[in-house]
Each structure stands twice: as C-alpha cells, then as structure tokens.
C-alpha cells in the first residue's frame, strides 16, 4: 500500500472453528481487502485436539498471515 497504512483484520474467540474462520477471512479479504494480517484475540483453539493439530502442523492454512494473541 503506497500510503503507508496497514490494513489489519481482527477476530475474537475462534474456539476451534478454523474452517469457518478461513472461509470468512477469504470472503472479507475479497470484498474489503487486501488485508496485511489477521489478529486473533481470545480463545483460539478448541476442544478437538485433532483439529488443533491440523492448524499447528500447517494442514489448515490461513489466507493471510495470522497471529494468535490469546490461548
């Protein structure tokens, strides 16, 4: 972005709903982006350890750089 501004997308508790988050981020990024990054605050991981592992191992990829600022 030539103006020196950074567009940041943020979200609250994800609670392990990673597929839903990826779909929503893609849609928002297409409509209002591009965004430089996604900041997730609150409870990111859910009770399903297999789904959590898919995220931490990279099997579920996020469309923009994603940073977790919570649990």
mmCIF file of the N, C-alpha and C atoms, coordinates in Angstrom:
data_MODEL
# 
_entry.id   MODEL 
# 
loop_
_atom_site.group_PDB 
_atom_site.id 
_atom_site.type_symbol 
_atom_site.label_atom_id 
_atom_site.label_alt_id 
_atom_site.label_comp_id 
_atom_site.label_asym_id 
_atom_site.label_entity_id 
_atom_site.label_seq_id 
_atom_site.pdbx_PDB_ins_code 
_atom_site.Cartn_x 
_atom_site.Cartn_y 
_atom_site.Cartn_z 
_atom_site.occupancy 
_atom_site.B_iso_or_equiv 
_atom_site.pdbx_formal_charge 
_atom_site.auth_seq_id 
_atom_site.auth_comp_id 
_atom_site.auth_asym_id 
_atom_site.auth_atom_id 
_atom_site.pdbx_PDB_model_num 
ATOM 1   N N  . UNK A 1 1  ? 0.849   -1.174  0.000  1.00 0.00 ? 1  UNK A N  1 
ATOM 2   C CA . UNK A 1 1  ? 0.000   0.000   0.000  1.00 0.00 ? 1  UNK A CA 1 
ATOM 3   C C  . UNK A 1 1  ? 0.890   1.231   0.000  1.00 0.00 ? 1  UNK A C  1 
ATOM 4   N N  . UNK A 1 2  ? 0.686   2.094   -0.908 1.00 0.00 ? 2  UNK A N  1 
ATOM 5   C CA . UNK A 1 2  ? 1.577   3.228   -1.084 1.00 0.00 ? 2  UNK A CA 1 
ATOM 6   C C  . UNK A 1 2  ? 1.404   4.317   -0.033 1.00 0.00 ? 2  UNK A C  1 
ATOM 7   N N  . UNK A 1 3  ? 0.279   4.381   0.654  1.00 0.00 ? 3  UNK A N  1 
ATOM 8   C CA . UNK A 1 3  ? 0.035   5.443   1.626  1.00 0.00 ? 3  UNK A CA 1 
ATOM 9   C C  . UNK A 1 3  ? 0.699   5.192   2.977  1.00 0.00 ? 3  UNK A C  1 
ATOM 10  N N  . UNK A 1 4  ? 1.324   4.040   3.167  1.00 0.00 ? 4  UNK A N  1 
ATOM 11  C CA . UNK A 1 4  ? 1.974   3.734   4.424  1.00 0.00 ? 4  UNK A CA 1 
ATOM 12  C C  . UNK A 1 4  ? 1.034   3.147   5.461  1.00 0.00 ? 4  UNK A C  1 
ATOM 13  N N  . UNK A 1 5  ? -0.220  2.955   5.125  1.00 0.00 ? 5  UNK A N  1 
ATOM 14  C CA . UNK A 1 5  ? -1.178  2.356   6.054  1.00 0.00 ? 5  UNK A CA 1 
ATOM 15  C C  . UNK A 1 5  ? -1.144  0.839   5.942  1.00 0.00 ? 5  UNK A C  1 
ATOM 16  N N  . UNK A 1 6  ? -1.426  0.186   7.046  1.00 0.00 ? 6  UNK A N  1 
ATOM 17  C CA . UNK A 1 6  ? -1.502  -1.273  7.081  1.00 0.00 ? 6  UNK A CA 1 
ATOM 18  C C  . UNK A 1 6  ? -2.934  -1.648  7.441  1.00 0.00 ? 6  UNK A C  1 
ATOM 19  N N  . UNK A 1 7  ? -3.557  -2.468  6.603  1.00 0.00 ? 7  UNK A N  1 
ATOM 20  C CA . UNK A 1 7  ? -4.914  -2.933  6.891  1.00 0.00 ? 7  UNK A CA 1 
ATOM 21  C C  . UNK A 1 7  ? -4.816  -4.220  7.693  1.00 0.00 ? 7  UNK A C  1 
ATOM 22  N N  . UNK A 1 8  ? -5.393  -4.198  8.886  1.00 0.00 ? 8  UNK A N  1 
ATOM 23  C CA . UNK A 1 8  ? -5.353  -5.339  9.792  1.00 0.00 ? 8  UNK A CA 1 
ATOM 24  C C  . UNK A 1 8  ? -6.776  -5.815  10.039 1.00 0.00 ? 8  UNK A C  1 
ATOM 25  N N  . UNK A 1 9  ? -6.984  -7.102  9.910  1.00 0.00 ? 9  UNK A N  1 
ATOM 26  C CA . UNK A 1 9  ? -8.269  -7.729  10.206 1.00 0.00 ? 9  UNK A CA 1 
ATOM 27  C C  . UNK A 1 9  ? -8.138  -8.386  11.571 1.00 0.00 ? 9  UNK A C  1 
ATOM 28  N N  . UNK A 1 10 ? -9.156  -8.280  12.390 1.00 0.00 ? 10 UNK A N  1 
ATOM 29  C CA . UNK A 1 10 ? -9.098  -8.897  13.713 1.00 0.00 ? 10 UNK A CA 1 
ATOM 30  C C  . UNK A 1 10 ? -10.361 -9.716  13.966 1.00 0.00 ? 10 UNK A C  1 
ATOM 31  N N  . UNK A 1 11 ? -10.223 -10.684 14.858 1.00 0.00 ? 11 UNK A N  1 
ATOM 32  C CA . UNK A 1 11 ? -11.375 -11.502 15.241 1.00 0.00 ? 11 UNK A CA 1 
ATOM 33  C C  . UNK A 1 11 ? -11.258 -11.859 16.712 1.00 0.00 ? 11 UNK A C  1 
ATOM 34  N N  . UNK A 1 12 ? -12.378 -12.213 17.292 1.00 0.00 ? 12 UNK A N  1 
ATOM 35  C CA . UNK A 1 12 ? -12.432 -12.619 18.698 1.00 0.00 ? 12 UNK A CA 1 
ATOM 36  C C  . UNK A 1 12 ? -12.241 -14.119 18.827 1.00 0.00 ? 12 UNK A C  1 
ATOM 37  N N  . UNK A 1 13 ? -12.906 -14.710 19.797 1.00 0.00 ? 13 UNK A N  1 
ATOM 38  C CA . UNK A 1 13 ? -12.771 -16.142 20.067 1.00 0.00 ? 13 UNK A CA 1 
ATOM 39  C C  . UNK A 1 13 ? -13.074 -16.975 18.822 1.00 0.00 ? 13 UNK A C  1 
ATOM 40  N N  . UNK A 1 14 ? -12.150 -17.821 18.443 1.00 0.00 ? 14 UNK A N  1 
ATOM 41  C CA . UNK A 1 14 ? -12.345 -18.741 17.328 1.00 0.00 ? 14 UNK A CA 1 
ATOM 42  C C  . UNK A 1 14 ? -12.897 -20.068 17.849 1.00 0.00 ? 14 UNK A C  1 
ATOM 43  N N  . UNK A 1 15 ? -12.445 -20.495 19.009 1.00 0.00 ? 15 UNK A N  1 
ATOM 44  C CA . UNK A 1 15 ? -12.888 -21.706 19.688 1.00 0.00 ? 15 UNK A CA 1 
ATOM 45  C C  . UNK A 1 15 ? -12.832 -22.947 18.803 1.00 0.00 ? 15 UNK A C  1 
ATOM 46  N N  . UNK A 1 16 ? -11.765 -23.022 17.987 1.00 0.00 ? 16 UNK A N  1 
ATOM 47  C CA . UNK A 1 16 ? -11.557 -24.203 17.165 1.00 0.00 ? 16 UNK A CA 1 
ATOM 48  C C  . UNK A 1 16 ? -12.350 -24.251 15.878 1.00 0.00 ? 16 UNK A C  1 
ATOM 49  N N  . UNK A 1 17 ? -13.083 -23.219 15.534 1.00 0.00 ? 17 UNK A N  1 
ATOM 50  C CA . UNK A 1 17 ? -13.881 -23.201 14.297 1.00 0.00 ? 17 UNK A CA 1 
ATOM 51  C C  . UNK A 1 17 ? -13.014 -22.667 13.150 1.00 0.00 ? 17 UNK A C  1 
ATOM 52  N N  . UNK A 1 18 ? -11.963 -23.422 12.829 1.00 0.00 ? 18 UNK A N  1 
ATOM 53  C CA . UNK A 1 18 ? -10.948 -22.967 11.891 1.00 0.00 ? 18 UNK A CA 1 
ATOM 54  C C  . UNK A 1 18 ? -11.452 -22.893 10.451 1.00 0.00 ? 18 UNK A C  1 
ATOM 55  N N  . UNK A 1 19 ? -12.192 -23.894 10.011 1.00 0.00 ? 19 UNK A N  1 
ATOM 56  C CA . UNK A 1 19 ? -12.690 -23.905 8.635  1.00 0.00 ? 19 UNK A CA 1 
ATOM 57  C C  . UNK A 1 19 ? -13.626 -22.726 8.413  1.00 0.00 ? 19 UNK A C  1 
ATOM 58  N N  . UNK A 1 20 ? -14.496 -22.472 9.370  1.00 0.00 ? 20 UNK A N  1 
ATOM 59  C CA . UNK A 1 20 ? -15.414 -21.334 9.280  1.00 0.00 ? 20 UNK A CA 1 
ATOM 60  C C  . UNK A 1 20 ? -14.618 -20.023 9.247  1.00 0.00 ? 20 UNK A C  1 
ATOM 61  N N  . UNK A 1 21 ? -13.579 -19.924 10.054 1.00 0.00 ? 21 UNK A N  1 
ATOM 62  C CA . UNK A 1 21 ? -12.749 -18.717 10.079 1.00 0.00 ? 21 UNK A CA 1 
ATOM 63  C C  . UNK A 1 21 ? -12.065 -18.497 8.737  1.00 0.00 ? 21 UNK A C  1 
ATOM 64  N N  . UNK A 1 22 ? -11.488 -19.549 8.157  1.00 0.00 ? 22 UNK A N  1 
ATOM 65  C CA . UNK A 1 22 ? -10.809 -19.424 6.874  1.00 0.00 ? 22 UNK A CA 1 
ATOM 66  C C  . UNK A 1 22 ? -11.774 -18.941 5.805  1.00 0.00 ? 22 UNK A C  1 
ATOM 67  N N  . UNK A 1 23 ? -12.973 -19.509 5.752  1.00 0.00 ? 23 UNK A N  1 
ATOM 68  C CA . UNK A 1 23 ? -13.979 -19.091 4.768  1.00 0.00 ? 23 UNK A CA 1 
ATOM 69  C C  . UNK A 1 23 ? -14.351 -17.628 4.950  1.00 0.00 ? 23 UNK A C  1 
ATOM 70  N N  . UNK A 1 24 ? -14.549 -17.221 6.184  1.00 0.00 ? 24 UNK A N  1 
ATOM 71  C CA . UNK A 1 24 ? -14.947 -15.839 6.460  1.00 0.00 ? 24 UNK A CA 1 
ATOM 72  C C  . UNK A 1 24 ? -13.828 -14.855 6.114  1.00 0.00 ? 24 UNK A C  1 
ATOM 73  N N  . UNK A 1 25 ? -12.603 -15.199 6.465  1.00 0.00 ? 25 UNK A N  1 
ATOM 74  C CA . UNK A 1 25 ? -11.472 -14.323 6.168  1.00 0.00 ? 25 UNK A CA 1 
ATOM 75  C C  . UNK A 1 25 ? -11.302 -14.176 4.654  1.00 0.00 ? 25 UNK A C  1 
ATOM 76  N N  . UNK A 1 26 ? -11.432 -15.276 3.919  1.00 0.00 ? 26 UNK A N  1 
ATOM 77  C CA . UNK A 1 26 ? -11.334 -15.203 2.455  1.00 0.00 ? 26 UNK A CA 1 
ATOM 78  C C  . UNK A 1 26 ? -12.397 -14.269 1.889  1.00 0.00 ? 26 UNK A C  1 
ATOM 79  N N  . UNK A 1 27 ? -13.622 -14.404 2.353  1.00 0.00 ? 27 UNK A N  1 
ATOM 80  C CA . UNK A 1 27 ? -14.717 -13.573 1.849  1.00 0.00 ? 27 UNK A CA 1 
ATOM 81  C C  . UNK A 1 27 ? -14.493 -12.100 2.174  1.00 0.00 ? 27 UNK A C  1 
ATOM 82  N N  . UNK A 1 28 ? -14.102 -11.807 3.399  1.00 0.00 ? 28 UNK A N  1 
ATOM 83  C CA . UNK A 1 28 ? -13.871 -10.416 3.801  1.00 0.00 ? 28 UNK A CA 1 
ATOM 84  C C  . UNK A 1 28 ? -12.685 -9.832  3.049  1.00 0.00 ? 28 UNK A C  1 
ATOM 85  N N  . UNK A 1 29 ? -11.647 -10.624 2.888  1.00 0.00 ? 29 UNK A N  1 
ATOM 86  C CA . UNK A 1 29 ? -10.456 -10.156 2.183  1.00 0.00 ? 29 UNK A CA 1 
ATOM 87  C C  . UNK A 1 29 ? -10.769 -9.843  0.721  1.00 0.00 ? 29 UNK A C  1 
ATOM 88  N N  . UNK A 1 30 ? -11.615 -10.656 0.090  1.00 0.00 ? 30 UNK A N  1 
ATOM 89  C CA . UNK A 1 30 ? -12.012 -10.410 -1.297 1.00 0.00 ? 30 UNK A CA 1 
ATOM 90  C C  . UNK A 1 30 ? -12.877 -9.158  -1.418 1.00 0.00 ? 30 UNK A C  1 
ATOM 91  N N  . UNK A 1 31 ? -13.755 -8.956  -0.458 1.00 0.00 ? 31 UNK A N  1 
ATOM 92  C CA . UNK A 1 31 ? -14.687 -7.826  -0.526 1.00 0.00 ? 31 UNK A CA 1 
ATOM 93  C C  . UNK A 1 31 ? -14.042 -6.512  -0.093 1.00 0.00 ? 31 UNK A C  1 
ATOM 94  N N  . UNK A 1 32 ? -13.257 -6.522  0.975  1.00 0.00 ? 32 UNK A N  1 
ATOM 95  C CA . UNK A 1 32 ? -12.766 -5.277  1.565  1.00 0.00 ? 32 UNK A CA 1 
ATOM 96  C C  . UNK A 1 32 ? -11.246 -5.192  1.659  1.00 0.00 ? 32 UNK A C  1 
ATOM 97  N N  . UNK A 1 33 ? -10.553 -6.182  1.166  1.00 0.00 ? 33 UNK A N  1 
ATOM 98  C CA . UNK A 1 33 ? -9.100  -6.246  1.315  1.00 0.00 ? 33 UNK A CA 1 
ATOM 99  C C  . UNK A 1 33 ? -8.365  -5.520  0.216  1.00 0.00 ? 33 UNK A C  1 
ATOM 100 N N  . UNK A 1 34 ? -7.087  -5.780  0.101  1.00 0.00 ? 34 UNK A N  1 
ATOM 101 C CA . UNK A 1 34 ? -6.399  -6.839  0.822  1.00 0.00 ? 34 UNK A CA 1 
ATOM 102 C C  . UNK A 1 34 ? -5.967  -6.403  2.217  1.00 0.00 ? 34 UNK A C  1 
ATOM 103 N N  . UNK A 1 35 ? -5.981  -7.353  3.136  1.00 0.00 ? 35 UNK A N  1 
ATOM 104 C CA . UNK A 1 35 ? -5.516  -7.134  4.500  1.00 0.00 ? 35 UNK A CA 1 
ATOM 105 C C  . UNK A 1 35 ? -4.104  -7.688  4.622  1.00 0.00 ? 35 UNK A C  1 
ATOM 106 N N  . UNK A 1 36 ? -3.306  -7.042  5.440  1.00 0.00 ? 36 UNK A N  1 
ATOM 107 C CA . UNK A 1 36 ? -1.919  -7.456  5.635  1.00 0.00 ? 36 UNK A CA 1 
ATOM 108 C C  . UNK A 1 36 ? -1.807  -8.629  6.604  1.00 0.00 ? 36 UNK A C  1 
ATOM 109 N N  . UNK A 1 37 ? -2.728  -8.670  7.588  1.00 0.00 ? 37 UNK A N  1 
ATOM 110 C CA . UNK A 1 37 ? -2.640  -9.715  8.609  1.00 0.00 ? 37 UNK A CA 1 
ATOM 111 C C  . UNK A 1 37 ? -3.977  -9.869  9.328  1.00 0.00 ? 37 UNK A C  1 
ATOM 112 N N  . UNK A 1 38 ? -4.104  -10.999 10.014 1.00 0.00 ? 38 UNK A N  1 
ATOM 113 C CA . UNK A 1 38 ? -5.251  -11.296 10.860 1.00 0.00 ? 38 UNK A CA 1 
ATOM 114 C C  . UNK A 1 38 ? -4.758  -11.447 12.288 1.00 0.00 ? 38 UNK A C  1 
ATOM 115 N N  . UNK A 1 39 ? -5.356  -10.710 13.209 1.00 0.00 ? 39 UNK A N  1 
ATOM 116 C CA . UNK A 1 39 ? -5.046  -10.835 14.631 1.00 0.00 ? 39 UNK A CA 1 
ATOM 117 C C  . UNK A 1 39 ? -6.217  -11.535 15.313 1.00 0.00 ? 39 UNK A C  1 
ATOM 118 N N  . UNK A 1 40 ? -5.952  -12.672 15.916 1.00 0.00 ? 40 UNK A N  1 
ATOM 119 C CA . UNK A 1 40 ? -6.982  -13.427 16.632 1.00 0.00 ? 40 UNK A CA 1 
ATOM 120 C C  . UNK A 1 40 ? -6.757  -13.236 18.128 1.00 0.00 ? 40 UNK A C  1 
ATOM 121 N N  . UNK A 1 41 ? -7.739  -12.654 18.783 1.00 0.00 ? 41 UNK A N  1 
ATOM 122 C CA . UNK A 1 41 ? -7.650  -12.434 20.226 1.00 0.00 ? 41 UNK A CA 1 
ATOM 123 C C  . UNK A 1 41 ? -8.653  -13.343 20.919 1.00 0.00 ? 41 UNK A C  1 
ATOM 124 N N  . UNK A 1 42 ? -8.343  -13.739 22.136 1.00 0.00 ? 42 UNK A N  1 
ATOM 125 C CA . UNK A 1 42 ? -9.251  -14.605 22.879 1.00 0.00 ? 42 UNK A CA 1 
ATOM 126 C C  . UNK A 1 42 ? -8.871  -16.063 22.724 1.00 0.00 ? 42 UNK A C  1 
ATOM 127 N N  . UNK A 1 43 ? -9.857  -16.923 22.843 1.00 0.00 ? 43 UNK A N  1 
ATOM 128 C CA . UNK A 1 43 ? -9.625  -18.364 22.812 1.00 0.00 ? 43 UNK A CA 1 
ATOM 129 C C  . UNK A 1 43 ? -9.591  -18.849 21.367 1.00 0.00 ? 43 UNK A C  1 
ATOM 130 N N  . UNK A 1 44 ? -8.419  -19.211 20.898 1.00 0.00 ? 44 UNK A N  1 
ATOM 131 C CA . UNK A 1 44 ? -8.233  -19.618 19.503 1.00 0.00 ? 44 UNK A CA 1 
ATOM 132 C C  . UNK A 1 44 ? -8.513  -21.104 19.315 1.00 0.00 ? 44 UNK A C  1 
ATOM 133 N N  . UNK A 1 45 ? -7.851  -21.945 20.091 1.00 0.00 ? 45 UNK A N  1 
ATOM 134 C CA . UNK A 1 45 ? -8.000  -23.395 19.931 1.00 0.00 ? 45 UNK A CA 1 
ATOM 135 C C  . UNK A 1 45 ? -9.262  -23.893 20.621 1.00 0.00 ? 45 UNK A C  1 
ATOM 136 N N  . UNK A 1 46 ? -9.782  -25.003 20.102 1.00 0.00 ? 46 UNK A N  1 
ATOM 137 C CA . UNK A 1 46 ? -10.983 -25.604 20.663 1.00 0.00 ? 46 UNK A CA 1 
ATOM 138 C C  . UNK A 1 46 ? -10.665 -26.912 21.359 1.00 0.00 ? 46 UNK A C  1 
ATOM 139 N N  . UNK A 1 47 ? -11.705 -27.639 21.760 1.00 0.00 ? 47 UNK A N  1 
ATOM 140 C CA . UNK A 1 47 ? -11.502 -28.888 22.498 1.00 0.00 ? 47 UNK A CA 1 
ATOM 141 C C  . UNK A 1 47 ? -11.045 -30.061 21.631 1.00 0.00 ? 47 UNK A C  1 
ATOM 142 N N  . UNK A 1 48 ? -11.178 -29.954 20.302 1.00 0.00 ? 48 UNK A N  1 
ATOM 143 C CA . UNK A 1 48 ? -10.823 -31.045 19.402 1.00 0.00 ? 48 UNK A CA 1 
ATOM 144 C C  . UNK A 1 48 ? -9.320  -31.007 19.111 1.00 0.00 ? 48 UNK A C  1 
ATOM 145 N N  . UNK A 1 49 ? -8.573  -31.874 19.766 1.00 0.00 ? 49 UNK A N  1 
ATOM 146 C CA . UNK A 1 49 ? -7.111  -31.888 19.626 1.00 0.00 ? 49 UNK A CA 1 
ATOM 147 C C  . UNK A 1 49 ? -6.658  -32.187 18.201 1.00 0.00 ? 49 UNK A C  1 
ATOM 148 N N  . UNK A 1 50 ? -7.418  -33.016 17.479 1.00 0.00 ? 50 UNK A N  1 
ATOM 149 C CA . UNK A 1 50 ? -7.056  -33.343 16.099 1.00 0.00 ? 50 UNK A CA 1 
ATOM 150 C C  . UNK A 1 50 ? -7.145  -32.096 15.214 1.00 0.00 ? 50 UNK A C  1 
ATOM 151 N N  . UNK A 1 51 ? -8.198  -31.316 15.380 1.00 0.00 ? 51 UNK A N  1 
ATOM 152 C CA . UNK A 1 51 ? -8.333  -30.072 14.615 1.00 0.00 ? 51 UNK A CA 1 
ATOM 153 C C  . UNK A 1 51 ? -7.241  -29.081 14.993 1.00 0.00 ? 51 UNK A C  1 
ATOM 154 N N  . UNK A 1 52 ? -6.943  -28.975 16.269 1.00 0.00 ? 52 UNK A N  1 
ATOM 155 C CA . UNK A 1 52 ? -5.871  -28.082 16.718 1.00 0.00 ? 52 UNK A CA 1 
ATOM 156 C C  . UNK A 1 52 ? -4.547  -28.484 16.074 1.00 0.00 ? 52 UNK A C  1 
ATOM 157 N N  . UNK A 1 53 ? -4.287  -29.785 16.015 1.00 0.00 ? 53 UNK A N  1 
ATOM 158 C CA . UNK A 1 53 ? -3.055  -30.293 15.412 1.00 0.00 ? 53 UNK A CA 1 
ATOM 159 C C  . UNK A 1 53 ? -2.996  -29.972 13.917 1.00 0.00 ? 53 UNK A C  1 
ATOM 160 N N  . UNK A 1 54 ? -4.127  -30.009 13.249 1.00 0.00 ? 54 UNK A N  1 
ATOM 161 C CA . UNK A 1 54 ? -4.163  -29.679 11.817 1.00 0.00 ? 54 UNK A CA 1 
ATOM 162 C C  . UNK A 1 54 ? -3.737  -28.236 11.581 1.00 0.00 ? 54 UNK A C  1 
ATOM 163 N N  . UNK A 1 55 ? -4.057  -27.359 12.508 1.00 0.00 ? 55 UNK A N  1 
ATOM 164 C CA . UNK A 1 55 ? -3.646  -25.962 12.391 1.00 0.00 ? 55 UNK A CA 1 
ATOM 165 C C  . UNK A 1 55 ? -2.155  -25.823 12.696 1.00 0.00 ? 55 UNK A C  1 
ATOM 166 N N  . UNK A 1 56 ? -1.727  -26.388 13.817 1.00 0.00 ? 56 UNK A N  1 
ATOM 167 C CA . UNK A 1 56 ? -0.326  -26.213 14.228 1.00 0.00 ? 56 UNK A CA 1 
ATOM 168 C C  . UNK A 1 56 ? 0.645   -26.915 13.283 1.00 0.00 ? 56 UNK A C  1 
ATOM 169 N N  . UNK A 1 57 ? 0.189   -27.946 12.578 1.00 0.00 ? 57 UNK A N  1 
ATOM 170 C CA . UNK A 1 57 ? 1.061   -28.656 11.637 1.00 0.00 ? 57 UNK A CA 1 
ATOM 171 C C  . UNK A 1 57 ? 1.011   -28.059 10.238 1.00 0.00 ? 57 UNK A C  1 
ATOM 172 N N  . UNK A 1 58 ? 0.107   -27.107 10.012 1.00 0.00 ? 58 UNK A N  1 
ATOM 173 C CA . UNK A 1 58 ? 0.027   -26.452 8.709  1.00 0.00 ? 58 UNK A CA 1 
ATOM 174 C C  . UNK A 1 58 ? -0.925  -27.090 7.723  1.00 0.00 ? 58 UNK A C  1 
ATOM 175 N N  . UNK A 1 59 ? -1.694  -28.097 8.146  1.00 0.00 ? 59 UNK A N  1 
ATOM 176 C CA . UNK A 1 59 ? -2.657  -28.719 7.238  1.00 0.00 ? 59 UNK A CA 1 
ATOM 177 C C  . UNK A 1 59 ? -3.855  -27.809 6.956  1.00 0.00 ? 59 UNK A C  1 
ATOM 178 N N  . UNK A 1 60 ? -4.187  -26.969 7.901  1.00 0.00 ? 60 UNK A N  1 
ATOM 179 C CA . UNK A 1 60 ? -5.183  -25.928 7.661  1.00 0.00 ? 60 UNK A CA 1 
ATOM 180 C C  . UNK A 1 60 ? -4.399  -24.635 7.513  1.00 0.00 ? 60 UNK A C  1 
ATOM 181 N N  . UNK A 1 61 ? -4.490  -24.031 6.324  1.00 0.00 ? 61 UNK A N  1 
ATOM 182 C CA . UNK A 1 61 ? -3.741  -22.818 6.044  1.00 0.00 ? 61 UNK A CA 1 
ATOM 183 C C  . UNK A 1 61 ? -4.683  -21.620 6.019  1.00 0.00 ? 61 UNK A C  1 
ATOM 184 N N  . UNK A 1 62 ? -4.190  -20.522 6.525  1.00 0.00 ? 62 UNK A N  1 
ATOM 185 C CA . UNK A 1 62 ? -4.962  -19.285 6.537  1.00 0.00 ? 62 UNK A CA 1 
ATOM 186 C C  . UNK A 1 62 ? -4.555  -18.432 5.341  1.00 0.00 ? 62 UNK A C  1 
ATOM 187 N N  . UNK A 1 63 ? -5.505  -17.704 4.759  1.00 0.00 ? 63 UNK A N  1 
ATOM 188 C CA . UNK A 1 63 ? -5.229  -16.966 3.524  1.00 0.00 ? 63 UNK A CA 1 
ATOM 189 C C  . UNK A 1 63 ? -4.329  -15.754 3.695  1.00 0.00 ? 63 UNK A C  1 
ATOM 190 N N  . UNK A 1 64 ? -4.173  -15.269 4.912  1.00 0.00 ? 64 UNK A N  1 
ATOM 191 C CA . UNK A 1 64 ? -3.276  -14.143 5.179  1.00 0.00 ? 64 UNK A CA 1 
ATOM 192 C C  . UNK A 1 64 ? -2.492  -14.486 6.449  1.00 0.00 ? 64 UNK A C  1 
ATOM 193 N N  . UNK A 1 65 ? -1.338  -13.844 6.670  1.00 0.00 ? 65 UNK A N  1 
ATOM 194 C CA . UNK A 1 65 ? -0.593  -14.113 7.893  1.00 0.00 ? 65 UNK A CA 1 
ATOM 195 C C  . UNK A 1 65 ? -1.482  -13.931 9.119  1.00 0.00 ? 65 UNK A C  1 
ATOM 196 N N  . UNK A 1 66 ? -1.459  -14.898 10.017 1.00 0.00 ? 66 UNK A N  1 
ATOM 197 C CA . UNK A 1 66 ? -2.371  -14.934 11.158 1.00 0.00 ? 66 UNK A CA 1 
ATOM 198 C C  . UNK A 1 66 ? -1.573  -15.022 12.452 1.00 0.00 ? 66 UNK A C  1 
ATOM 199 N N  . UNK A 1 67 ? -1.942  -14.168 13.398 1.00 0.00 ? 67 UNK A N  1 
ATOM 200 C CA . UNK A 1 67 ? -1.252  -14.100 14.674 1.00 0.00 ? 67 UNK A CA 1 
ATOM 201 C C  . UNK A 1 67 ? -2.257  -14.327 15.801 1.00 0.00 ? 67 UNK A C  1 
ATOM 202 N N  . UNK A 1 68 ? -1.889  -15.162 16.752 1.00 0.00 ? 68 UNK A N  1 
ATOM 203 C CA . UNK A 1 68 ? -2.769  -15.534 17.856 1.00 0.00 ? 68 UNK A CA 1 
ATOM 204 C C  . UNK A 1 68 ? -2.328  -14.756 19.098 1.00 0.00 ? 68 UNK A C  1 
ATOM 205 N N  . UNK A 1 69 ? -3.243  -13.982 19.651 1.00 0.00 ? 69 UNK A N  1 
ATOM 206 C CA . UNK A 1 69 ? -2.958  -13.181 20.845 1.00 0.00 ? 69 UNK A CA 1 
ATOM 207 C C  . UNK A 1 69 ? -3.857  -13.641 21.987 1.00 0.00 ? 69 UNK A C  1 
ATOM 208 N N  . UNK A 1 70 ? -3.822  -14.892 22.288 1.00 0.00 ? 70 UNK A N  1 
ATOM 209 C CA . UNK A 1 70 ? -4.663  -15.445 23.343 1.00 0.00 ? 70 UNK A CA 1 
ATOM 210 C C  . UNK A 1 70 ? -4.251  -16.877 23.604 1.00 0.00 ? 70 UNK A C  1 
ATOM 211 N N  . UNK A 1 71 ? -5.194  -17.668 24.017 1.00 0.00 ? 71 UNK A N  1 
ATOM 212 C CA . UNK A 1 71 ? -4.906  -19.066 24.341 1.00 0.00 ? 71 UNK A CA 1 
ATOM 213 C C  . UNK A 1 71 ? -5.111  -19.953 23.146 1.00 0.00 ? 71 UNK A C  1 
# 
